Amino acid sequence: MRLLLKAKVKAPVSRTWLRGLASLVLRRVKGASFEGRCELSALFTGDGQMRRLNRAFRGKDKTTDVLSFPLLEGKRLAVGGKGTFPLGDVVVSLPQARRQAKARGVRVKDELALLLVHGVLHLLGYDHATKAQEKRMFGLQDQILRGFNRQDAKVAKKVK
Protein backbone atom coordinates (compact mmCIF):
# COMPACT_ATOMS: atom_id res chain seq x y z
CA MET A 1 0.00 0.00 0.00
CA ARG A 2 1.18 3.48 -0.79
CA LEU A 3 0.33 6.08 1.84
CA LEU A 4 0.67 9.83 1.62
CA LEU A 5 0.56 11.47 5.03
CA LYS A 6 0.17 15.22 5.47
CA ALA A 7 -0.15 16.99 8.76
CA LYS A 8 -1.20 20.62 9.14
CA VAL A 9 -1.10 19.89 12.87
CA LYS A 10 1.20 17.51 14.78
CA ALA A 11 -0.50 14.14 15.11
CA PRO A 12 0.37 11.82 18.02
CA VAL A 13 0.75 8.79 15.73
CA SER A 14 3.55 7.64 13.50
CA ARG A 15 3.44 6.97 9.78
CA THR A 16 4.14 3.30 10.57
CA TRP A 17 1.16 3.14 12.95
CA LEU A 18 -1.11 4.80 10.40
CA ARG A 19 0.07 2.55 7.57
CA GLY A 20 -0.46 -0.55 9.72
CA LEU A 21 -4.00 0.48 10.56
CA ALA A 22 -4.94 1.35 6.96
CA SER A 23 -3.35 -1.89 5.72
CA LEU A 24 -5.35 -3.90 8.24
CA VAL A 25 -8.62 -2.32 7.07
CA LEU A 26 -7.82 -2.99 3.42
CA ARG A 27 -6.71 -6.60 4.02
CA ARG A 28 -9.73 -7.32 6.20
CA VAL A 29 -12.22 -5.95 3.67
CA LYS A 30 -10.58 -6.73 0.32
CA GLY A 31 -7.64 -9.07 0.92
CA ALA A 32 -3.86 -8.84 0.81
CA SER A 33 -3.48 -8.60 -2.97
CA PHE A 34 -5.86 -5.63 -3.09
CA GLU A 35 -4.16 -3.95 -0.13
CA GLY A 36 -0.80 -4.17 -1.88
CA ARG A 37 -2.11 -2.20 -4.86
CA CYS A 38 -3.85 0.66 -3.03
CA GLU A 39 -2.96 4.30 -2.59
CA LEU A 40 -4.56 6.61 -0.09
CA SER A 41 -3.78 9.85 1.64
CA ALA A 42 -4.43 10.96 5.19
CA LEU A 43 -4.44 14.56 6.35
CA PHE A 44 -4.46 15.72 9.96
CA THR A 45 -5.75 19.26 10.20
CA GLY A 46 -7.32 21.80 12.53
CA ASP A 47 -10.92 22.83 13.07
CA GLY A 48 -10.80 25.80 10.69
CA GLN A 49 -9.84 23.81 7.62
CA MET A 50 -12.17 20.97 8.58
CA ARG A 51 -15.06 23.40 8.92
CA ARG A 52 -14.30 24.87 5.46
CA LEU A 53 -14.18 21.38 3.91
CA ASN A 54 -17.39 20.31 5.65
CA ARG A 55 -19.16 23.47 4.45
CA ALA A 56 -17.86 23.15 0.87
CA PHE A 57 -18.54 19.44 0.39
CA ARG A 58 -21.40 18.63 2.75
CA GLY A 59 -23.11 22.00 3.19
CA LYS A 60 -22.61 21.87 6.97
CA ASP A 61 -21.04 25.00 8.47
CA LYS A 62 -19.36 23.33 11.44
CA THR A 63 -16.29 21.27 12.16
CA THR A 64 -16.51 17.50 12.05
CA ASP A 65 -14.20 14.70 13.10
CA VAL A 66 -13.47 12.90 9.82
CA LEU A 67 -14.23 13.37 6.13
CA SER A 68 -13.58 10.93 3.32
CA PHE A 69 -13.14 11.80 -0.31
CA PRO A 70 -13.29 8.60 -2.38
CA LEU A 71 -11.75 8.75 -5.83
CA LEU A 72 -13.45 5.58 -7.07
CA GLU A 73 -16.94 6.37 -5.82
CA GLY A 74 -19.55 4.30 -7.60
CA LYS A 75 -16.96 2.03 -9.22
CA ARG A 76 -16.62 -1.64 -8.39
CA LEU A 77 -13.38 -2.32 -6.53
CA ALA A 78 -12.08 -5.59 -8.02
CA VAL A 79 -9.76 -7.76 -5.96
CA GLY A 80 -8.01 -9.35 -8.96
CA GLY A 81 -6.37 -7.69 -11.91
CA LYS A 82 -3.46 -5.32 -12.29
CA GLY A 83 -2.74 -1.69 -11.60
CA THR A 84 -3.00 0.61 -8.63
CA PHE A 85 -6.18 1.78 -6.93
CA PRO A 86 -6.10 5.41 -5.80
CA LEU A 87 -8.74 5.12 -3.07
CA GLY A 88 -8.90 8.76 -2.01
CA ASP A 89 -8.34 11.00 0.99
CA VAL A 90 -9.20 10.77 4.67
CA VAL A 91 -9.12 14.09 6.55
CA VAL A 92 -9.15 14.15 10.36
CA SER A 93 -9.59 17.16 12.64
CA LEU A 94 -7.07 16.57 15.41
CA PRO A 95 -8.67 19.10 17.82
CA GLN A 96 -12.07 17.43 17.35
CA ALA A 97 -10.50 14.00 17.88
CA ARG A 98 -8.93 15.27 21.12
CA ARG A 99 -12.28 16.61 22.36
CA GLN A 100 -14.07 13.37 21.52
CA ALA A 101 -11.36 11.27 23.18
CA LYS A 102 -11.68 13.31 26.36
CA ALA A 103 -15.49 13.06 26.30
CA ARG A 104 -15.36 9.28 25.78
CA GLY A 105 -12.54 8.77 28.28
CA VAL A 106 -10.17 7.15 25.78
CA ARG A 107 -6.67 7.89 24.54
CA VAL A 108 -6.38 10.28 21.59
CA LYS A 109 -4.61 7.48 19.71
CA ASP A 110 -7.68 5.24 20.17
CA GLU A 111 -10.00 7.97 18.89
CA LEU A 112 -7.75 8.50 15.88
CA ALA A 113 -7.82 4.75 15.17
CA LEU A 114 -11.62 4.84 15.20
CA LEU A 115 -11.77 7.87 12.89
CA LEU A 116 -9.21 6.47 10.45
CA VAL A 117 -10.91 3.07 10.21
CA HIS A 118 -14.22 4.85 9.69
CA GLY A 119 -12.74 7.06 6.97
CA VAL A 120 -11.08 4.19 5.09
CA LEU A 121 -14.30 2.17 5.20
CA HIS A 122 -16.04 5.11 3.55
CA LEU A 123 -13.35 5.07 0.84
CA LEU A 124 -14.21 1.42 0.26
CA GLY A 125 -17.89 2.23 -0.26
CA TYR A 126 -19.33 1.62 3.20
CA ASP A 127 -21.92 4.03 4.53
CA HIS A 128 -24.25 4.42 7.50
CA ALA A 129 -27.19 6.30 5.99
CA THR A 130 -29.66 3.52 6.87
CA LYS A 131 -29.93 1.33 9.98
CA ALA A 132 -28.88 -1.75 7.98
CA GLN A 133 -25.84 0.04 6.53
CA GLU A 134 -24.95 1.40 9.97
CA LYS A 135 -25.12 -2.06 11.54
CA ARG A 136 -22.90 -3.54 8.82
CA MET A 137 -20.33 -0.72 8.76
CA PHE A 138 -20.06 -0.21 12.52
CA GLY A 139 -19.88 -3.97 13.14
CA LEU A 140 -16.97 -4.27 10.72
CA GLN A 141 -15.38 -1.14 12.19
CA ASP A 142 -15.52 -2.65 15.70
CA GLN A 143 -14.02 -5.97 14.52
CA ILE A 144 -11.13 -4.20 12.80
CA LEU A 145 -10.43 -2.01 15.82
CA ARG A 146 -10.39 -5.02 18.18
CA GLY A 147 -7.90 -6.75 15.88
CA PHE A 148 -5.75 -3.65 15.58
CA ASN A 149 -5.72 -3.00 19.31
CA ARG A 150 -4.46 -6.55 19.92
CA GLN A 151 -1.79 -6.11 17.24
CA ASP A 152 -0.84 -2.63 18.55
CA ALA A 153 -0.55 -4.00 22.11
CA LYS A 154 1.86 -6.76 20.94
CA VAL A 155 4.06 -4.23 19.17
CA ALA A 156 4.06 -1.96 22.25
CA LYS A 157 5.19 -4.85 24.47
CA LYS A 158 8.10 -5.59 22.12
CA VAL A 159 9.17 -1.93 22.14
CA LYS A 160 9.26 -1.70 25.98
C-alpha positions as CSV (number, residue, x, y, z in Angstrom):
1,M,0.0,0.0,0.0
2,R,1.2,3.5,-0.8
3,L,0.3,6.1,1.8
4,L,0.7,9.8,1.6
5,L,0.6,11.5,5.0
6,K,0.2,15.2,5.5
7,A,-0.1,17.0,8.8
8,K,-1.2,20.6,9.1
9,V,-1.1,19.9,12.9
10,K,1.2,17.5,14.8
11,A,-0.5,14.1,15.1
12,P,0.4,11.8,18.0
13,V,0.7,8.8,15.7
14,S,3.6,7.6,13.5
15,R,3.4,7.0,9.8
16,T,4.1,3.3,10.6
17,W,1.2,3.1,12.9
18,L,-1.1,4.8,10.4
19,R,0.1,2.6,7.6
20,G,-0.5,-0.5,9.7
21,L,-4.0,0.5,10.6
22,A,-4.9,1.4,7.0
23,S,-3.4,-1.9,5.7
24,L,-5.3,-3.9,8.2
25,V,-8.6,-2.3,7.1
26,L,-7.8,-3.0,3.4
27,R,-6.7,-6.6,4.0
28,R,-9.7,-7.3,6.2
29,V,-12.2,-5.9,3.7
30,K,-10.6,-6.7,0.3
31,G,-7.6,-9.1,0.9
32,A,-3.9,-8.8,0.8
33,S,-3.5,-8.6,-3.0
34,F,-5.9,-5.6,-3.1
35,E,-4.2,-4.0,-0.1
36,G,-0.8,-4.2,-1.9
37,R,-2.1,-2.2,-4.9
38,C,-3.8,0.7,-3.0
39,E,-3.0,4.3,-2.6
40,L,-4.6,6.6,-0.1
41,S,-3.8,9.8,1.6
42,A,-4.4,11.0,5.2
43,L,-4.4,14.6,6.3
44,F,-4.5,15.7,10.0
45,T,-5.7,19.3,10.2
46,G,-7.3,21.8,12.5
47,D,-10.9,22.8,13.1
48,G,-10.8,25.8,10.7
49,Q,-9.8,23.8,7.6
50,M,-12.2,21.0,8.6
51,R,-15.1,23.4,8.9
52,R,-14.3,24.9,5.5
53,L,-14.2,21.4,3.9
54,N,-17.4,20.3,5.6
55,R,-19.2,23.5,4.4
56,A,-17.9,23.2,0.9
57,F,-18.5,19.4,0.4
58,R,-21.4,18.6,2.8
59,G,-23.1,22.0,3.2
60,K,-22.6,21.9,7.0
61,D,-21.0,25.0,8.5
62,K,-19.4,23.3,11.4
63,T,-16.3,21.3,12.2
64,T,-16.5,17.5,12.1
65,D,-14.2,14.7,13.1
66,V,-13.5,12.9,9.8
67,L,-14.2,13.4,6.1
68,S,-13.6,10.9,3.3
69,F,-13.1,11.8,-0.3
70,P,-13.3,8.6,-2.4
71,L,-11.7,8.8,-5.8
72,L,-13.4,5.6,-7.1
73,E,-16.9,6.4,-5.8
74,G,-19.6,4.3,-7.6
75,K,-17.0,2.0,-9.2
76,R,-16.6,-1.6,-8.4
77,L,-13.4,-2.3,-6.5
78,A,-12.1,-5.6,-8.0
79,V,-9.8,-7.8,-6.0
80,G,-8.0,-9.4,-9.0
81,G,-6.4,-7.7,-11.9
82,K,-3.5,-5.3,-12.3
83,G,-2.7,-1.7,-11.6
84,T,-3.0,0.6,-8.6
85,F,-6.2,1.8,-6.9
86,P,-6.1,5.4,-5.8
87,L,-8.7,5.1,-3.1
88,G,-8.9,8.8,-2.0
89,D,-8.3,11.0,1.0
90,V,-9.2,10.8,4.7
91,V,-9.1,14.1,6.6
92,V,-9.2,14.2,10.4
93,S,-9.6,17.2,12.6
94,L,-7.1,16.6,15.4
95,P,-8.7,19.1,17.8
96,Q,-12.1,17.4,17.3
97,A,-10.5,14.0,17.9
98,R,-8.9,15.3,21.1
99,R,-12.3,16.6,22.4
100,Q,-14.1,13.4,21.5
101,A,-11.4,11.3,23.2
102,K,-11.7,13.3,26.4
103,A,-15.5,13.1,26.3
104,R,-15.4,9.3,25.8
105,G,-12.5,8.8,28.3
106,V,-10.2,7.1,25.8
107,R,-6.7,7.9,24.5
108,V,-6.4,10.3,21.6
109,K,-4.6,7.5,19.7
110,D,-7.7,5.2,20.2
111,E,-10.0,8.0,18.9
112,L,-7.7,8.5,15.9
113,A,-7.8,4.8,15.2
114,L,-11.6,4.8,15.2
115,L,-11.8,7.9,12.9
116,L,-9.2,6.5,10.5
117,V,-10.9,3.1,10.2
118,H,-14.2,4.8,9.7
119,G,-12.7,7.1,7.0
120,V,-11.1,4.2,5.1
121,L,-14.3,2.2,5.2
122,H,-16.0,5.1,3.5
123,L,-13.4,5.1,0.8
124,L,-14.2,1.4,0.3
125,G,-17.9,2.2,-0.3
126,Y,-19.3,1.6,3.2
127,D,-21.9,4.0,4.5
128,H,-24.3,4.4,7.5
129,A,-27.2,6.3,6.0
130,T,-29.7,3.5,6.9
131,K,-29.9,1.3,10.0
132,A,-28.9,-1.7,8.0
133,Q,-25.8,0.0,6.5
134,E,-24.9,1.4,10.0
135,K,-25.1,-2.1,11.5
136,R,-22.9,-3.5,8.8
137,M,-20.3,-0.7,8.8
138,F,-20.1,-0.2,12.5
139,G,-19.9,-4.0,13.1
140,L,-17.0,-4.3,10.7
141,Q,-15.4,-1.1,12.2
142,D,-15.5,-2.7,15.7
143,Q,-14.0,-6.0,14.5
144,I,-11.1,-4.2,12.8
145,L,-10.4,-2.0,15.8
146,R,-10.4,-5.0,18.2
147,G,-7.9,-6.8,15.9
148,F,-5.7,-3.7,15.6
149,N,-5.7,-3.0,19.3
150,R,-4.5,-6.6,19.9
151,Q,-1.8,-6.1,17.2
152,D,-0.8,-2.6,18.5
153,A,-0.5,-4.0,22.1
154,K,1.9,-6.8,20.9
155,V,4.1,-4.2,19.2
156,A,4.1,-2.0,22.3
157,K,5.2,-4.9,24.5
158,K,8.1,-5.6,22.1
159,V,9.2,-1.9,22.1
160,K,9.3,-1.7,26.0
